[in-house]
């Protein structure tokens, strides 16, 4: 044998990888190295291939491996034994040819099936009505369904759920801009605009809560039967309208809640004595019936008998002499801010309660429509009420259990929406920004109120005045 050959007697061999010297690498780290590639059968990284050959070489004697060495190394590096054998053969051949050992992957960088590219112009030229399903997109673009699915997974195309938003007139947009400007602290408008705390506004609104959804998703085991839900007609799913009143929670300097901001959640129901016996109750039983005809008289009654007394009962005593605003939308059944009956009740016990109306067609300017109703409805749907009384109890419990920390975040979302409305010049064509409120809260950097760009405020002011 050539004395200059890299092969020597014993278990120690000298070889040149024509690269930086490799050091011992943690096998647990190497096992996870390839998993980061996100493939079921990834190509081994060259560092791992070198480590595998180095391990085999240290076990060999005169380039002959002991029995079971490849199986042990394969198990150690969590790869297939045939992969280990190929690496050993590749490196050993280099040594036998007196060449520098090279066990790098011999696959080219651009191997495999070529990636399908769908021209964005082709996709955008397809009418939206023909882009509602992947099958429609595949047919319109003249590609396979599997190709569309791969493009969706890779992020080249995206799925979008589109909802209908209220139609806004130019006057509506102007009123929305004026409303957003009025929510800024007047002391900061000319220097460093920042929103008010909104601690003096009580948001009210109404919403129907159904006992169940028409369609529901469940996760079942393989042996379970599909659940059967029945109803005489989906039009007769039990429902109750609730009128909720909510203001911003208040925290102390340590972040502890001192006022949760929950004024009340009032079901619009009546109590009726059953006239006849049935399989469900005896005659004379007091039943709860939902009010199905919501009129202005009904809403006035709830405002005067439920909401205003609840505001007086729950409002922090230290702020009872400040003006309190009750914000409502412009539904025809809502009472006018100048309603004489309301004004009589609003001045009682030394309170100064006033009624204001948010801009028309602007549910995104009410925290109940913006996120609170949906949050407590998600909690309510996790229960299975069977009667109106059970539904009322479930919704009221969800209202009481909802965390004031989460409701405080909705107020910051409201302020961010007002910034976006000003950027969109009063339009509702915007995306609600993600502020990462939870992360900021954990880091202790969650602001009490959001700031607004001074130049944006000046541009909006000029646009309103023109």
C-alpha positions as CSV (number, residue, x, y, z in Angstrom):
1,X,0.0,0.0,0.0
2,X,1.2,3.5,-0.8
3,X,2.9,5.0,2.3
4,X,1.4,8.3,1.4
5,X,-2.1,6.8,1.4
6,X,-4.4,8.3,4.0
7,X,-5.2,4.8,5.2
8,X,-3.2,3.6,8.2
9,X,-3.3,0.7,10.5
10,X,-5.6,0.9,13.5
11,X,-8.7,2.9,14.2
12,X,-7.2,6.3,13.5
13,X,-7.3,7.7,10.0
14,X,-6.2,11.0,8.5
15,X,-8.3,12.6,5.9
16,X,-9.0,16.0,4.4
17,X,-12.6,17.2,4.0
18,X,-11.3,20.2,2.0
19,X,-13.2,22.4,4.5
20,X,-13.0,23.7,8.0
21,X,-12.3,21.1,10.5
22,X,-15.4,19.5,12.0
23,X,-15.9,19.2,15.7
24,X,-18.2,17.0,17.7
25,X,-21.8,18.0,17.3
26,X,-24.6,17.2,19.7
27,X,-26.6,14.4,18.1
28,X,-29.8,15.6,19.6
29,X,-29.3,19.0,17.9
30,X,-28.4,17.3,14.6
31,X,-31.5,15.1,14.7
32,X,-33.7,18.3,14.8
33,X,-31.6,20.1,12.2
34,X,-33.2,18.5,9.2
35,X,-36.7,18.7,10.7
36,X,-36.5,22.5,10.3
37,X,-36.6,22.0,6.6
38,X,-40.3,21.1,6.9
39,X,-40.1,17.9,4.7
40,X,-41.1,14.4,5.5
41,X,-37.8,13.1,3.9
42,X,-35.4,16.0,3.8
43,X,-31.9,15.8,2.3
44,X,-29.3,15.4,5.1
45,X,-27.3,18.5,5.7
46,X,-23.7,18.2,4.7
47,X,-22.6,18.8,8.3
48,X,-24.6,15.7,9.4
49,X,-23.2,13.6,6.5
50,X,-19.7,14.5,7.6
51,X,-20.4,13.6,11.2
52,X,-21.9,10.2,10.1
53,X,-18.8,9.4,8.1
54,X,-16.6,10.5,10.9
55,X,-18.4,8.2,13.3
56,X,-18.2,5.3,11.0
57,X,-14.5,5.9,10.3
58,X,-13.7,5.9,14.0
59,X,-15.4,2.5,14.3
60,X,-13.6,0.9,11.3
61,X,-10.3,-0.9,11.1
62,X,-8.6,-0.8,7.7
63,X,-11.8,0.7,6.3
64,X,-13.8,-2.4,7.4
65,X,-16.7,-1.8,9.7
66,X,-17.6,-4.2,12.5
67,X,-20.9,-6.1,12.3
68,X,-23.9,-3.8,13.2
69,X,-22.0,-0.5,13.0
70,X,-24.2,1.0,10.3
71,X,-27.3,0.1,12.2
72,X,-26.0,1.7,15.4
73,X,-25.0,4.9,13.5
74,X,-28.3,5.0,11.7
75,X,-30.2,4.8,15.0
76,X,-27.9,7.4,16.6
77,X,-28.5,9.9,13.9
78,X,-32.2,9.0,13.2
79,X,-31.7,8.2,9.6
80,X,-32.2,5.1,7.4
81,X,-29.5,2.5,7.5
82,X,-29.2,2.6,3.7
83,X,-28.4,6.3,3.9
84,X,-25.6,5.5,6.3
85,X,-24.2,2.8,4.0
86,X,-24.3,5.2,0.9
87,X,-22.4,7.9,2.9
88,X,-19.8,5.3,4.0
89,X,-19.4,4.0,0.5
90,X,-19.0,7.5,-0.9
91,X,-16.4,8.5,1.6
92,X,-14.5,5.2,1.5
93,X,-14.2,5.4,-2.3
94,X,-12.6,8.8,-1.9
95,X,-10.0,7.4,0.4
96,X,-9.3,4.4,-1.8
97,X,-8.7,6.9,-4.7
98,X,-6.3,8.9,-2.5
99,X,-8.7,11.9,-2.8
100,X,-10.0,14.4,-0.3
101,X,-13.1,12.9,1.4
102,X,-16.3,14.5,0.1
103,X,-19.5,13.1,1.4
104,X,-21.7,16.1,0.5
105,X,-25.0,15.4,-1.1
106,X,-24.7,14.8,-4.9
107,X,-28.2,16.1,-5.6
108,X,-28.3,19.3,-7.5
109,X,-29.9,22.4,-5.8
110,X,-32.7,22.5,-8.4
111,X,-33.8,18.9,-8.4
112,X,-37.3,17.6,-8.3
113,X,-40.5,18.6,-9.9
114,X,-40.6,22.2,-11.1
115,X,-42.7,24.6,-9.1
116,X,-46.0,25.6,-10.7
117,X,-46.3,29.4,-11.0
118,X,-49.8,31.0,-11.4
119,X,-49.5,34.4,-13.0
120,X,-51.1,37.0,-10.7
121,X,-52.5,38.8,-13.7
122,X,-54.3,35.6,-14.8
123,X,-55.9,35.2,-11.4
124,X,-56.9,38.9,-11.1
125,X,-58.6,38.8,-14.5
126,X,-60.9,36.0,-13.4
127,X,-64.2,37.4,-12.1
128,X,-64.6,37.2,-8.3
129,X,-67.8,35.2,-8.8
130,X,-65.7,32.4,-10.4
131,X,-63.1,32.4,-7.6
132,X,-65.3,31.2,-4.7
133,X,-63.9,27.7,-4.5
134,X,-60.6,26.0,-5.4
135,X,-62.3,24.0,-8.0
136,X,-63.6,27.2,-9.7
137,X,-60.2,28.7,-9.6
138,X,-58.6,25.6,-11.2
139,X,-61.2,25.5,-14.0
140,X,-60.9,29.2,-14.7
141,X,-57.1,29.2,-14.7
142,X,-56.9,25.9,-16.6
143,X,-54.7,24.2,-14.0
144,X,-55.2,21.2,-11.8
145,X,-57.0,21.3,-8.5
146,X,-54.0,19.9,-6.7
147,X,-51.9,22.7,-8.2
148,X,-54.3,25.3,-6.7
149,X,-54.1,23.6,-3.4
150,X,-50.3,23.6,-3.4
151,X,-50.3,27.3,-4.3
152,X,-52.7,28.0,-1.4
153,X,-50.4,26.1,1.0
154,X,-47.3,28.0,-0.3
155,X,-48.9,31.3,0.2
156,X,-48.9,32.3,-3.5
157,X,-52.7,32.7,-3.3
158,X,-54.8,33.3,-0.2
159,X,-58.3,32.5,1.0
160,X,-60.4,35.5,2.0
161,X,-63.7,35.6,3.8
162,X,-65.7,38.7,2.6
163,X,-68.6,40.2,4.5
164,X,-71.0,42.9,3.4
165,X,-70.4,46.3,5.1
166,X,-72.8,49.2,5.5
167,X,-73.2,51.5,2.6
168,X,-71.8,54.9,3.5
169,X,-72.8,58.2,1.9
170,X,-70.5,61.2,1.7
171,X,-72.4,62.7,4.6
172,X,-71.9,59.5,6.6
173,X,-68.2,59.6,6.0
174,X,-68.0,63.2,7.1
175,X,-69.9,62.5,10.2
176,X,-67.5,59.6,11.0
177,X,-64.5,61.8,10.6
178,X,-66.0,64.5,12.8
179,X,-66.8,61.8,15.4
180,X,-63.2,60.4,15.4
181,X,-61.8,63.9,15.9
182,X,-64.2,64.5,18.8
183,X,-62.8,61.5,20.5
184,X,-59.3,63.1,20.7
185,X,-58.2,64.8,23.8
186,X,-58.7,68.5,22.9
187,X,-55.6,69.5,25.0
188,X,-53.3,67.4,22.7
189,X,-54.8,68.0,19.3
190,X,-52.4,70.7,18.2
191,X,-49.2,69.0,19.5
192,X,-49.3,65.3,20.1
193,X,-52.9,64.0,19.5
194,X,-54.0,61.2,21.8
195,X,-57.5,59.7,22.3
196,X,-59.6,60.2,25.3
197,X,-59.9,57.5,27.9
198,X,-63.6,56.9,27.0
199,X,-64.3,56.3,30.7
200,X,-67.3,58.6,30.7
201,X,-69.1,56.8,27.8
202,X,-71.6,53.9,28.3
203,X,-72.0,51.9,25.1
204,X,-75.4,50.3,24.6
205,X,-76.8,48.1,21.9
206,X,-79.1,45.1,21.3
207,X,-78.4,41.7,19.8
208,X,-80.3,38.5,19.2
209,X,-78.8,35.4,20.9
210,X,-79.8,32.0,19.4
211,X,-79.9,28.8,21.4
212,X,-77.7,27.1,18.8
213,X,-76.2,27.6,15.4
214,X,-77.6,26.1,12.2
215,X,-74.3,24.4,11.5
216,X,-71.7,23.4,14.0
217,X,-68.3,21.7,13.8
218,X,-67.3,18.9,16.2
219,X,-64.2,16.8,16.6
220,X,-65.2,13.1,17.0
221,X,-63.3,9.9,17.5
222,X,-63.3,7.2,14.9
223,X,-65.8,5.1,16.7
224,X,-68.3,7.8,17.5
225,X,-71.5,8.3,15.5
226,X,-72.3,11.6,13.9
227,X,-74.5,13.6,16.3
228,X,-78.1,14.2,15.3
229,X,-79.6,17.7,15.9
230,X,-83.2,18.1,15.0
231,X,-85.6,21.0,14.9
232,X,-89.0,21.5,13.2
233,X,-87.6,24.3,11.2
234,X,-84.4,26.4,11.4
235,X,-86.6,29.4,11.3
236,X,-87.9,28.4,14.7
237,X,-84.6,28.1,16.6
238,X,-85.2,29.8,20.0
239,X,-83.7,33.2,20.4
240,X,-83.8,36.2,22.8
241,X,-82.8,39.8,22.3
242,X,-80.5,41.3,24.9
243,X,-79.8,44.9,25.6
244,X,-76.3,45.4,27.0
245,X,-74.6,48.4,28.5
246,X,-70.8,48.5,28.9
247,X,-68.2,51.1,29.8
248,X,-64.5,51.0,30.0
249,X,-63.0,49.0,32.9
250,X,-60.8,50.8,35.4
251,X,-57.5,49.5,36.8
252,X,-55.3,50.8,39.6
253,X,-51.6,51.5,39.3
254,X,-50.8,47.8,39.9
255,X,-53.2,46.6,37.1
256,X,-55.9,45.3,39.5
257,X,-59.5,45.8,38.3
258,X,-61.4,48.3,40.5
259,X,-64.4,48.6,38.2
260,X,-65.2,46.0,35.5
261,X,-67.3,48.4,33.4
262,X,-70.2,46.0,33.2
263,X,-73.4,48.0,33.6
264,X,-75.8,45.2,32.8
265,X,-77.1,42.7,30.2
266,X,-80.9,42.8,30.1
267,X,-83.0,40.2,28.3
268,X,-86.0,41.6,26.4
269,X,-88.5,39.1,27.8
270,X,-91.9,39.0,29.6
271,X,-93.2,36.7,32.3
272,X,-96.4,35.0,31.4
273,X,-98.6,32.6,33.4
274,X,-99.3,29.4,31.5
275,X,-103.0,29.1,30.7
276,X,-103.0,25.3,30.0
277,X,-101.0,22.3,31.1
278,X,-98.6,20.6,28.8
279,X,-95.9,17.9,28.9
280,X,-93.4,20.5,29.9
281,X,-95.2,22.4,32.6
282,X,-98.5,22.7,34.6
283,X,-101.1,25.3,34.2
284,X,-100.3,28.4,36.2
285,X,-96.5,28.1,35.8
286,X,-94.7,31.4,35.3
287,X,-93.1,31.2,31.9
288,X,-90.4,33.5,30.3
289,X,-91.4,34.6,26.8
290,X,-89.1,36.6,24.5
291,X,-90.4,40.0,23.3
292,X,-90.6,39.5,19.5
293,X,-92.0,43.0,18.6
294,X,-89.4,45.6,19.6
295,X,-90.9,49.1,19.5
296,X,-89.8,52.5,20.7
297,X,-92.0,52.2,23.7
298,X,-90.3,48.9,24.7
299,X,-86.9,50.5,24.3
300,X,-87.9,53.6,26.3
301,X,-89.2,51.3,29.1
302,X,-85.9,49.4,29.2
303,X,-83.9,52.6,29.0
304,X,-85.7,54.2,31.9
305,X,-86.4,51.2,34.1
306,X,-83.2,49.1,33.5
307,X,-80.3,50.9,31.9
308,X,-80.3,54.3,33.6
309,X,-80.9,52.8,37.1
310,X,-78.1,50.3,36.5
311,X,-75.7,53.2,35.5
312,X,-76.5,55.0,38.8
313,X,-76.1,51.9,40.8
314,X,-72.8,50.7,39.4
315,X,-71.0,54.0,38.5
316,X,-67.9,54.8,40.7
317,X,-68.9,57.1,43.4
318,X,-65.9,59.4,42.9
319,X,-67.1,60.2,39.3
320,X,-70.8,60.4,39.9
321,X,-70.8,64.2,39.5
322,X,-69.1,64.1,36.1
323,X,-71.2,64.0,32.9
324,X,-72.0,60.4,31.7
325,X,-72.7,59.8,28.0
326,X,-74.8,56.9,26.9
327,X,-73.9,56.1,23.3
328,X,-76.5,54.3,21.1
329,X,-76.8,53.7,17.4
330,X,-79.5,55.2,15.1
331,X,-82.0,52.3,15.1
332,X,-85.6,53.6,14.6
333,X,-86.6,52.0,17.9
334,X,-84.1,54.0,20.0
335,X,-85.4,57.1,21.8
336,X,-84.3,60.6,20.8
337,X,-81.6,62.2,23.0
338,X,-84.1,65.0,23.7
339,X,-86.8,62.6,25.0
340,X,-88.5,64.4,27.9
341,X,-89.0,61.2,29.9
342,X,-85.4,60.3,29.6
343,X,-84.2,63.7,30.7
344,X,-86.3,63.6,33.8
345,X,-84.8,60.3,34.9
346,X,-81.3,61.2,33.8
347,X,-81.1,64.2,36.3
348,X,-82.1,62.2,39.4
349,X,-79.8,61.6,42.4
350,X,-77.4,64.3,41.2
351,X,-76.4,62.5,38.1
352,X,-75.9,64.2,34.7
353,X,-76.6,61.5,32.1
354,X,-76.9,62.4,28.5
355,X,-77.8,60.4,25.4
356,X,-75.7,60.6,22.2
357,X,-76.0,58.9,18.9
358,X,-73.0,57.5,17.1
359,X,-72.6,58.2,13.3
360,X,-75.1,56.3,11.1
361,X,-74.1,53.0,9.6
362,X,-71.1,52.8,11.9
363,X,-71.1,49.6,14.0
364,X,-67.3,49.7,14.1
365,X,-67.6,52.7,16.4
366,X,-69.4,50.8,19.2
367,X,-67.4,48.3,21.3
368,X,-70.3,46.0,21.6
369,X,-70.6,45.4,17.9
370,X,-66.8,45.6,17.5
371,X,-66.1,42.6,19.6
372,X,-67.9,42.3,22.9
373,X,-71.1,40.7,21.7
374,X,-69.2,38.1,19.6
375,X,-67.0,37.2,22.5
376,X,-69.8,36.5,24.9
377,X,-71.7,34.7,22.2
378,X,-68.8,32.4,21.7
379,X,-68.9,31.6,25.4
380,X,-72.7,31.1,25.2
381,X,-72.4,28.6,22.3
382,X,-70.3,26.3,24.4
383,X,-73.4,25.6,26.5
384,X,-76.5,23.8,25.3
385,X,-79.6,25.7,26.5
386,X,-82.9,24.0,25.8
387,X,-85.3,26.6,27.0
388,X,-85.6,30.4,27.0
389,X,-84.9,30.5,30.7
390,X,-81.7,28.5,30.3
391,X,-80.6,30.7,27.4
392,X,-81.1,33.9,29.5
393,X,-79.1,32.4,32.4
394,X,-76.3,31.3,30.0
395,X,-76.0,34.7,28.3
396,X,-76.1,36.6,31.7
397,X,-73.4,34.3,33.1
398,X,-71.2,34.8,30.0
399,X,-71.6,38.5,30.4
400,X,-70.6,38.4,34.0
401,X,-67.7,36.0,33.5
402,X,-66.1,37.9,30.6
403,X,-62.7,39.2,31.7
404,X,-62.4,43.0,32.1
405,X,-58.8,42.7,30.9
406,X,-60.2,41.4,27.6
407,X,-62.9,44.1,27.4
408,X,-60.3,46.8,28.0
409,X,-58.4,45.6,24.9
410,X,-61.6,46.1,22.8
411,X,-61.5,49.8,23.7
412,X,-57.9,50.0,22.3
413,X,-59.1,48.3,19.2
414,X,-61.9,50.9,18.9
415,X,-59.2,53.6,19.1
416,X,-57.2,51.9,16.4
417,X,-60.3,51.7,14.2
418,X,-60.8,55.4,14.5
419,X,-57.2,55.9,13.3
420,X,-57.9,53.7,10.3
421,X,-61.2,55.5,9.6
422,X,-59.3,58.8,9.5
423,X,-56.7,57.3,7.1
424,X,-59.6,56.0,4.9
425,X,-61.2,59.4,5.0
426,X,-64.3,58.1,6.7
427,X,-64.7,54.9,4.7
428,X,-65.1,51.5,6.2
429,X,-62.8,50.0,3.6
430,X,-59.9,49.2,6.0
431,X,-58.5,46.2,8.0
432,X,-58.6,46.3,11.8
433,X,-54.9,46.5,12.7
434,X,-53.3,43.9,15.0
435,X,-51.7,45.7,17.9
436,X,-50.3,42.6,19.7
437,X,-52.1,43.8,22.8
438,X,-51.6,40.5,24.7
439,X,-47.8,40.6,24.2
440,X,-47.6,44.3,25.1
441,X,-49.6,43.6,28.2
442,X,-47.2,40.9,29.3
443,X,-44.3,43.2,28.8
444,X,-46.1,46.0,30.7
445,X,-46.1,48.3,27.7
446,X,-49.8,48.3,26.8
447,X,-50.8,51.9,26.5
448,X,-53.9,53.4,28.2
449,X,-54.8,55.3,25.0
450,X,-53.5,55.3,21.5
451,X,-51.8,58.3,19.8
452,X,-52.7,59.7,16.4
453,X,-50.4,61.3,13.9
454,X,-50.6,65.1,14.0
455,X,-50.3,65.4,10.2
456,X,-53.2,62.9,9.8
457,X,-55.4,65.0,12.2
458,X,-54.6,68.2,10.3
459,X,-55.4,66.5,6.9
460,X,-58.7,65.3,8.2
461,X,-59.6,68.7,9.7
462,X,-58.9,70.3,6.3
463,X,-60.9,67.7,4.5
464,X,-63.9,68.3,6.8
465,X,-63.8,72.1,6.3
466,X,-63.6,71.9,2.5
